[in-house]
Amino acid sequence: NLHLDGTLNLAYSKVGFLVDDSPSWPGQDALIIEGFEYTTFAGDTPATAEERLKWLRLQPYERFVPQTYDQLAIVFRRMGLEADATQVMIAKQKDLIRYGRLTWWSRFTRRVLGWTVGHGYQSWRALVWMAGFFLIGLALFYLAEHAGLIVPAQRDVSSPFYAWLYSLDTLLPIVDLHQEKFWEPKPEGLLGLASFLYLRLHITAGWFLSTLFAAGVVGLVRRIQ
């Protein structure tokens, strides 16, 4: 349980087994592990993502080093701890946003990817967002239809209007449920205008979230970050 009061510099060193405990860790901004490589943890060494992230974050914030997160994730995967590895890679992106030297646009886009698909590691989040848009659309289009503000988009409309099906059809790109091309909100009054404008947002969100979901599933989001 030796506690280090000074700086622990392990930069570019290599070990097979990493053995330590939290009381022996140095203080904040006193850990230098850039390029440090290790194969696995041994003994009673803290070996969860939460504990090791506390260790990583003892590095100086102004010297954010993505490689140290990658190395930790590699070790977790080697140990069969995929969930911990994923947690580390998400934390890497969050810390990069906080401490990395990014432009405002890069920081903003990474935040969006974090909210929507967990930086490509939690693609299911996009489905949750889509479910939210579906429910909002369902409620809004239902109210608009009962107020007589959903009108035929073309002559000889044979398909009846269903609010839930219309919300789904306008949200899902490519899929044709025979609603979107037959009906549209009438931009009259507050409810009609809201429905008309929201429909544009609804359609755009569907394309955006569907694309992110697909990209996250195939790992494309992770590769471009």
Secondary structure as UniProt FT lines:
FT   STRAND          8..9
FT   TURN            11..12
FT   STRAND          14..18
FT   HELIX           22..24
FT   TURN            28..29
FT   STRAND          31..32
FT   TURN            34..35
FT   STRAND          37..41
FT   TURN            43..44
FT   HELIX           49..56
FT   TURN            57..58
FT   HELIX           61..63
FT   HELIX           66..78
FT   TURN            79..80
FT   HELIX           82..99
FT   HELIX           104..117
FT   HELIX           118..120
FT   HELIX           124..146
FT   TURN            147..148
FT   STRAND          150..152
FT   HELIX           163..171
FT   TURN            180..182
FT   STRAND          183..185
FT   HELIX           189..217
FT   TURN            218..219
FT   HELIX           220..224
//
